[in-house]
Amino acid sequence: MPNASRFDVSTLSTPQTAANRYVNTALIQDPPRYTLGDASLTTPQIRGFGFANEDLGLHKTVPLRERFQLQFRAEFLDLLNRHRFSAIDTNAASPLFGQVSALDAGFYRQTQLGVRLDF
């Protein structure tokens, strides 16, 4: 079972650090060659970290004349800029098996501004 309370972000990508082992790897073994194992293809008890994401959108519509409207928009994606961890390494032959090996760097705060004229 995962033990998130023992997770230490400072030891990411360090092979099999006891303080950073998120999954008890002693419970999982590869079956001998040319035999079938008795585990399912997926293990629903092993889950990665959850994440929170806050998005905010604001808009203001200003009537200009009888037929014209001007709209100002601002959208803030991942407003609080929270980090996300990558998935748990599930390759039993890897020295990082059962560990979270990195931060997911593809997510960052974004701001979008827009103006729209309706006529």
N, C-alpha and C positions, 0 to 999 in steps of 0.2 A: 504494500500500500504506500502511496506517496506520503512523504513527511515534509510538508512545506515549512514547518517551524524550524527545521534544521538547515534550510536552504541559505547559502551564503553567496551573494552576488559577486563578491570580490574574488572568488575562486573559479569563475567561469572558464571553461576550456582547459582546466587542469585535470588530467586523467585520474579518475577514481579517487578524488579527495573524499575522505570519509565524512567531512562536514557538509559536502555538497551533493552527496548521493541522494537523489530525489526518489528513486525507486529501489527497493531491495532486490538487487540483481541475483542474489543467491537463490531466489525462488524460481528463476527462469533459466532453463538450460536448452541448448540445442539437442535434438534427438540424435542418436548414432546414425551413421551414414546408411542410406538405403532403407531406412525405417520411417514410419509415420509417427509424428508426435501426437499427444492427446490434448493439445490446447487449441482453442478456436483461433481463427485468423485475426480477430481483434480482441482486445482485452478492455472491456468497458470500465473496469475499475481503475485503469491507469489513464489519467487525464492530465493535460498540461495546465498551465496557469490560465486563469480567466483574465479578462482585461476590461477596463472601463474606458469609455470614449464619450466625450461631451462635445456636441456640435451645437452651434447657436446661429440663428439667422434673424436678421432685422431688415425690415423694409418700411419705407415711408412713401406714400403716394400723395402728390401735390397736384391739385387741379389748376391748370394754367388759364384756360379759357373754356368756352362752351364745349369744344370738341377735343381738347388736348389735356393729357395728363402726363406728368413726369414722375417716374418712380426711381427712388434711390434704394440700392440693396447692399447689404454687407453680410457675408457668410463666413463664419469662423469654424473651421474643421479641426477637431482634436484640440479644443480650446485650452485645456489645462496641460497639454503636451505630456501625456503619460507614456511611460515606456512599456514595451511588450517584450516578453521573452520568446525565444524560438521554441519549437517543439522539442519534446524529449527524444534523445537519440535511442532508437529502437533496434539498431543493428547489434545483435548479440556478439558479433566478432569485433566490434569497435571498442577501443579502450575507453571511450566516453559513454558506453552503454548505460542507460538509466539516468543520464544527466542532461540538464539543460546546458547547452554549450555556448550560447551567444544571446545577445540582445537582438531583437528584430529592428534593424535600423531603417526600414522602409517607411515607417510611419512618423510623421512630424506635423507640427502645427502649420495650418495653411489659412490664408485670408483671401477672400475673393470680394471685390467691389464691382458694382455694376450700376449703370444708369439706363433707363428705358423710357422712351417717349412713345406714348400711344396717341394715335390721331384717327 
